[in-house]
Amino acid sequence: MNGSSSTLKFIKTYGPHLCPYLAMLGLVIVLTLAEILAGLTSPLVAGRIIDLLAQPDGLHRLLTTERLQAFLITGLFAGQAFTSYAQTIASSRLGEGFVRDLRVRAFRCLMDRPLPSFDTIKAGDASSRISKDIAEVQEFFTDGLHGILLSLVNTLGAAGAMLFISPQLSLLSLVLVPASTFLVLAYRRKVRSQSRGMLQVMGRMSSHVQESVSQIRVVKAFGQEERETEDFRKAAEESRQRGMTLAMTLAAFSVMNKVVVWVVLIVLLFFSFYLVGQGAITQGELVTFLLFAYRLSAPLSSLSYTITSIQRSIAAGERVLEILEGESEEKRFRGRSVPGEVKGRIDVEDVCFGYNGTRVLQNLSLTIEAGQFTALVGPSGAGKSTVINLILGFHDAQSGCLRIDGTSYGEINLKELRRHMAYVPQEPMLFSGTIGENIAYGVPGARPEQIEEAAVLANAIDFIRSLPRGFKTDVGERGIQLSGGERQRIAIARAFLRDPRILILDEATSSLDPATEHQLKKALSQLVQGRTSIVIAHRLSTVMDADIIHVFDHGRIVERGDHTALMAQNGLYAHFYSLQPRKADPRGLALDPTAAGKPSGNRHFERQRETSISAID
C-alpha cells in the first residue's frame, strides 16, 4: 500500500506538468498501440503461412493466389518498425519538453526560497537534483509508462490469443503472470530505497567537486589537494558500494524472473510438441502460439529494467519534491500590499533576533530618516550585518517590528520592496559573463552609455578600458579573472546603475587601496545624495561624513551621533578611531600618534583594551 501511495503521489505531483504536451502524449499512446497491434497481428499471419507452406503446393500458392499473406506479413513488420521509430521520436520530444519545464519550475522554486533555507542547501546537491534527478523523473513518463503500456497490452492481447488457440497451453503459460507479479512486489520497495541512497551520494559528490573547485586557491595555498582527493575517494567508494548493492538486488530480481520465464517456456515447448503429435493443434497454430508466448514473456522478462526505471524515478521525484514544496517567498509575501513610492524612512522598533538559539540583537530600536546617510560600526558579531539582513527582509524579527515609511514589514511585499534597494556586500561575487553584464545585472536592458556612466562614477572606467575587450571582458566564474578591488568597484557600479531609494553598503571599500578609496569616496558622496544610505564600515574614514553613526556592541546600540559628537564622548567609537592608521584618513586630519597607546580615561575604552578588541567588520 505504501508503494502504491508513493506512486500515486508521484503521478499526482508531476502529472500536471504533462498538460502542455497532451497532444504529444496522445500521439505517443496511439503510436505505441499501433506498434503493439502490428506485433500482435503478425503471429496470426505467420501461423497461417506456416500451415500453408506445410501443404505440397504451399510455396506456389504463397507466391500466387495467397501472395496477400506474404505482403501482409511484410507490411506488418515494416509498420511495426516505423511506428517504433516514430514513437521514440515523439516520446523524446515529450520527455525533453517535460524536463525543460520541470527544471525551470524547480530552479524558480529554488531561487524563491527564503535566504535562511540556503544555510542547509549544498549547491552541488541542488544542482544534482535539478539536472540528474529531474532526468530520472522524466524516465517514468517516457520509458516507464511506455514499458507498462507495452507490458499490459501485450500481456492481455497475447493471453487472449493464446487462450483462443489452446486453452490447455494457455493455462500453463499464464503461470508467468502471477510469478512475475510476486517478484515485482517483493523487490519494488528495496529497489526504490537503494536508488534514493545512490542519488543522495551522487548529490554529495557533486557538492564536493563544486566546493573544491570554487575554493581551489585555499586548497592549494594550504597544500590540501591530497585531503580533498581522499574525501572525494571516500564518497566515490560509498557510491561504488551502494551501486554494487543495487546491482546485486537487480541481478537477483532479473535472474529469478528469467528463471521463471524460461522454466515455463521449456515446459510449454515440450507440452506443445505433444499436442501437435496428438493432432490437437496444427504446426501453424503451434508457431502462432509460441510467438504469442514470446510476446507474453518478453515484457515480463524486461520487468527488471522497467521496475528499476520506475523506482529510480520515484526516488528522484521525492528529492525534487523537497525543492518544489519548500518554503517560498512568493507564497510568504502573496496578498501583501505592493509598496508604491518609497521615500526610505526605516524604523526598527524593539527588535530581538538570534541564530540557532544565540541572541544577537537585544531589544534594538533605531530610526533611519528618509535620505539620511547612516553608518553602523562596532566589533565583530555586534549585530550590524543582522540589522542589514532584517532591513532587506532576508529574516523576520523574532520580536519587535520593522517599518518602511510607517508601514509594517508584515504588511508589504518585501520582494517588491527590494526593487527599490541596492546592496553591495563585503565580498562581492560576480556572475559568469562580461563586466558590462555584471554592472547591468540589477537593470536588465540598460544601455551601453548608462553602463559606462556607472563605471565612471564607481572609478572603474580606467581599469575596464585598459582590458583588451573592455566591457566585454569575461570575468570568469565568480569574477575570478578580476582582483578583489576590481570586483568591488564593479559591484559599486552595479549599485550606481540601479539608482535605488535605499542603498546598503556592507564594507564596500574593504578591498580598495587608500588612494582608490579616497577617489571612490567622492563618488559615493554623490551616490548617497537624496537617498537613504546605510553603511557598515571597518574604515571609519568612509563614514566620518555620515549624518548619524550608530555604534553597536553585543546586540545593542551603545553610542550614536555624528563623528564630532562621538569623538567628544571619548567612548567606543573614539577607541576604534584611534586604531585607524593615519595614512588611511583621506581628509589628512592629524591624529595623535600616541592615541592608540594612551588610556582614554573611560571604562568602556579600558574594557575594550583589556579584551584586545582591535578589529571591526
Protein Blocks (a to p, Z undefined) as FASTA:
>chain_A
ZZmmmmmmmmmmmmmmmmmmmmmmmmmmmmmmmmmmmmmmmmmmmmmmmmmmmpmklmmm
mmmmmmmmmmmmmmmmmmmmmmmmmmmmmmmmmmmmmmmmmmmmmmmmmmmpcfklmmmp
cfklmmmmmmmmmmmmmmmmmmmmmmmmmmmmmmmmmmmmmmmmommlmmmmmmmmmmmm
mmmmmmmmmmmmmmmmmmmmmmmmmmmmmmmmmmmmmmmmnopmmmmmmmmmmmmmmmmm
mmmmmmmmmmmmmmmmmmmmmmmmmmmmmmmmmmmmnomacfklmmmmmmmmmmmmmmmm
mmmmmmmmmmmmmmmmmmmmmmmmmccfklmmgoiacdfbdehpacdehiacdeehiafb
ghiacdddehiacddeddehilmmmmmmmmnomaccfbdcddeehiafklpcfklmmmmp
ccddfbdcddeddfklmmmmmmghiafklmmmmmmmnopmmmmmmpmnlmmlcebjhhlm
pcfklmmmmmmmmmmmnopabdcdehkllmpcfklmmmmmmmmmmmmgopacddddfblm
lmmmpfbdcddeehiafbgcdfklmmmnopmklmmmmmpcfklmmnopacdfklmmgceh
iaklmmmmmnopabdZZ
